[in-house]
Amino acid sequence: MKFKLASILLWTGVCVLLFSAAADGRGVRSKRVAVTPTPAFSPGEVAPEEACPNQTTPGLSAEEGAGVVLCMTNYARAANGLAPLKANRRLGRAATQKSIDILGCNEFSHYACGRSFYFWDQQFGYLKGCWKVAENIAWGTGSYATVRSIVTRWLESPEHHENILGPYTEIGIGQRVGQLEGYSGAAVWTESFGSHAC
């Protein structure tokens, strides 16, 4: 069994985390800025099965799995006094397409197929006006492919945890299964976070 994850974010305006970026009509600029850390991970942020059923069920459809990921993500946010994220169709399409790219190009990267991490957010019309976006990706096989495994690993990772608890209002979740890095049955998960409030 195999498991990998990665995270990234981009803001138009003030930027945070280890990788910081701003974008405007002239393109993308990277810079380092001081950050206000989010609370450290607590095991209490991981939703129990009764709060978010089917989190350990293998073979969920992409739609069923996305519902459980949303439940677990919002549970972690609630544990930290944060408002829940609302599912956004455009971000969902972008997240699904990122998972497809990762499998199609056999490249576990935010820049799979040579595209910027926010390429699909832009293609599906999310990047309008004042916006900020972030992304978590992960893949696993066997027991590492369940929603509980993926979301727990994201929460345990400081960068992914930061995105989950970030200043976002909307989310899109995508999942596809295929062959990746020589492993068949690899479930590739993408969380696309976004907000239009500046």
C-alpha positions as CSV (number, residue, x, y, z in Angstrom):
1,M,0.0,0.0,0.0
2,K,1.1,3.5,-0.8
3,F,0.3,7.0,0.4
4,K,1.4,10.5,-0.6
5,L,0.1,14.1,-0.1
6,A,0.9,17.7,-1.0
7,S,-0.6,21.1,-0.5
8,I,-0.3,24.6,-2.0
9,L,-2.1,27.9,-1.9
10,L,-2.4,31.2,-3.9
11,W,-4.0,34.5,-2.9
12,T,-4.6,37.7,-4.7
13,G,-3.5,40.1,-2.0
14,V,-2.0,39.1,1.4
15,C,-0.5,35.7,1.3
16,V,0.4,33.2,4.0
17,L,2.1,29.8,4.6
18,L,5.5,28.6,3.5
19,F,4.8,29.2,-0.2
20,S,3.2,32.6,-0.7
21,A,2.0,34.0,-4.0
22,A,-0.1,36.8,-5.4
23,A,-1.6,37.0,-8.8
24,D,-3.0,39.8,-10.9
25,G,-3.4,40.6,-14.6
26,R,0.3,40.6,-15.0
27,G,0.9,37.1,-13.7
28,V,2.1,35.3,-10.5
29,R,4.6,36.6,-8.1
30,S,6.1,34.7,-5.2
31,K,7.2,36.2,-1.9
32,R,7.8,35.2,1.7
33,V,5.7,36.9,4.4
34,A,5.2,36.7,8.1
35,V,2.5,34.2,9.0
36,T,0.1,33.8,11.9
37,P,0.1,30.1,12.6
38,T,-3.1,28.1,12.9
39,P,-3.6,25.9,16.0
40,A,-1.6,22.7,16.0
41,F,-3.3,19.5,15.0
42,S,-5.3,17.9,17.7
43,P,-6.7,14.3,17.4
44,G,-10.1,15.8,18.4
45,E,-10.3,17.3,14.9
46,V,-10.7,13.9,13.3
47,A,-14.4,13.2,13.0
48,P,-15.7,10.0,14.6
49,E,-17.5,7.5,12.4
50,E,-20.9,8.4,13.9
51,A,-20.4,12.1,12.9
52,C,-19.2,11.3,9.3
53,P,-20.3,7.8,8.4
54,N,-18.6,5.6,5.7
55,Q,-15.2,7.2,6.3
56,T,-13.5,3.8,6.5
57,T,-15.7,2.2,3.7
58,P,-13.5,1.2,0.7
59,G,-14.8,1.7,-2.8
60,L,-17.1,4.6,-2.3
61,S,-18.2,6.4,-5.4
62,A,-16.5,9.8,-6.1
63,E,-19.7,11.6,-5.1
64,E,-20.1,9.6,-1.9
65,G,-16.5,10.0,-1.0
66,A,-16.6,13.8,-1.6
67,G,-19.6,14.0,0.8
68,V,-17.6,12.3,3.5
69,V,-14.5,14.4,2.9
70,L,-16.6,17.6,3.2
71,C,-18.1,16.3,6.4
72,M,-14.7,15.5,7.9
73,T,-13.2,18.8,6.7
74,N,-16.1,20.8,8.3
75,Y,-15.9,18.7,11.5
76,A,-12.2,19.8,11.9
77,R,-13.2,23.4,11.2
78,A,-16.0,23.3,13.7
79,A,-13.6,21.9,16.3
80,N,-11.6,25.1,15.9
81,G,-14.6,27.4,16.0
82,L,-14.6,28.0,12.2
83,A,-17.6,28.2,9.8
84,P,-18.2,25.3,7.5
85,L,-17.2,25.4,3.9
86,K,-19.9,25.2,1.3
87,A,-19.5,22.9,-1.8
88,N,-18.9,24.9,-4.9
89,R,-19.6,23.3,-8.3
90,R,-16.8,25.2,-10.1
91,L,-14.2,24.2,-7.5
92,G,-15.6,20.6,-7.6
93,R,-15.1,20.4,-11.3
94,A,-11.6,21.9,-10.9
95,A,-10.7,19.4,-8.1
96,T,-12.0,16.4,-10.2
97,Q,-10.0,17.6,-13.2
98,K,-6.8,17.9,-11.1
99,S,-7.2,14.3,-10.0
100,I,-7.7,13.3,-13.6
101,D,-4.6,15.2,-14.6
102,I,-2.5,13.5,-11.9
103,L,-3.5,10.0,-13.2
104,G,-3.5,10.9,-16.9
105,C,0.0,12.4,-16.8
106,N,1.2,9.9,-14.1
107,E,2.5,12.9,-12.1
108,F,1.7,13.5,-8.5
109,S,2.1,17.2,-8.5
110,H,0.2,20.4,-8.1
111,Y,1.6,21.2,-11.5
112,A,0.5,17.9,-13.2
113,C,0.6,17.9,-17.0
114,G,2.6,21.2,-16.9
115,R,-0.3,23.3,-15.7
116,S,-0.4,25.8,-12.8
117,F,-2.1,24.5,-9.7
118,Y,-5.0,26.9,-10.2
119,F,-5.3,26.2,-14.0
120,W,-8.6,24.4,-13.6
121,D,-10.0,26.9,-11.1
122,Q,-9.4,29.5,-13.9
123,Q,-10.8,27.3,-16.7
124,F,-14.1,26.7,-14.8
125,G,-14.5,30.5,-14.1
126,Y,-13.7,30.6,-10.3
127,L,-10.9,33.2,-10.6
128,K,-13.0,36.3,-11.0
129,G,-12.8,39.6,-9.1
130,C,-11.0,39.3,-5.7
131,W,-10.2,35.7,-5.0
132,K,-7.9,33.3,-3.1
133,V,-7.5,29.6,-3.6
134,A,-5.5,26.7,-2.1
135,E,-5.2,23.0,-2.8
136,N,-4.6,19.8,-1.0
137,I,-3.8,16.6,-3.0
138,A,-3.2,13.0,-1.8
139,W,-3.3,9.5,-3.1
140,G,-3.3,6.1,-1.6
141,T,-4.0,2.5,-2.2
142,G,-5.7,-0.2,-0.1
143,S,-6.5,1.0,3.4
144,Y,-4.6,4.3,2.7
145,A,-7.2,5.2,0.1
146,T,-10.1,5.5,2.5
147,V,-11.5,9.0,3.3
148,R,-10.5,8.6,7.0
149,S,-6.9,7.8,6.0
150,I,-6.6,10.7,3.5
151,V,-8.3,13.4,5.7
152,T,-6.4,12.3,8.8
153,R,-3.1,12.5,7.0
154,W,-4.0,16.0,5.7
155,L,-4.9,17.1,9.2
156,E,-1.6,15.8,10.6
157,S,0.4,17.7,8.0
158,P,1.0,21.4,9.0
159,E,0.6,22.7,5.5
160,H,-2.6,20.8,4.7
161,H,-4.0,21.6,8.2
162,E,-3.4,25.2,7.4
163,N,-5.4,25.0,4.2
164,I,-8.3,23.1,5.9
165,L,-8.5,25.7,8.6
166,G,-7.8,28.6,6.2
167,P,-9.8,31.7,5.5
168,Y,-12.0,30.1,2.8
169,T,-15.7,29.9,2.4
170,E,-16.0,27.3,-0.4
171,I,-14.6,23.9,-1.4
172,G,-14.5,21.5,-4.2
173,I,-13.6,17.8,-3.8
174,G,-12.5,15.5,-6.6
175,Q,-11.4,11.8,-6.6
176,R,-10.5,9.4,-9.3
177,V,-9.0,5.9,-9.2
178,G,-6.4,4.5,-11.6
179,Q,-2.8,3.6,-12.0
180,L,-0.2,6.0,-10.6
181,E,3.6,5.5,-10.2
182,G,3.2,1.8,-10.9
183,Y,0.4,1.2,-8.4
184,S,-3.0,0.1,-9.6
185,G,-6.1,1.1,-7.7
186,A,-4.6,4.4,-6.6
187,A,-7.3,6.8,-5.3
188,V,-6.2,10.4,-6.1
189,W,-8.0,13.0,-3.9
190,T,-8.0,16.8,-4.4
191,E,-9.4,19.5,-2.2
192,S,-9.8,22.9,-3.9
193,F,-10.4,25.7,-1.4
194,G,-11.6,29.2,-2.4
195,S,-13.1,32.5,-1.4
196,H,-14.1,35.7,-3.1
197,A,-14.0,37.8,0.1
198,C,-11.0,40.0,0.5
